[in-house]
């Protein structure tokens, strides 16, 4: 069965950096585009970033451009999100999900998430 396990979250000051990881199993990893999505307290679910099945193309929500970098290692079935210049409004639970911006909700598989808190 599909399993997605996020790690790497924590408390960081504004302007700081974090690297999130997602370990995937139970499916053919390089058959799928992958996404990061997040949910802030009291807010709805927000798509953050996607990467194509082979890592050739990446996509970002407007507020994440030039600050976040999504990547994947298909040999290890791992997905990553490098976050820099973090802002308090980035505080959220971050989830790894199967699929692109257009398909992840349809595929319906995502992990339990990892908490990122940006605060001074």
Buried (B, 14 or more C-beta within 10 A) or exposed (E): EBEBBBEBBEEBEEEBEBBBBBBBEEBEBBEBBBBBBBBBEEEEBBBBBBBBBEBEEBBBBEEBEEBBBBBBEBEEBBBBBBBEEBEEEBBBBBBBBBBBBEBBBEBEBBBEBBEBBBEE
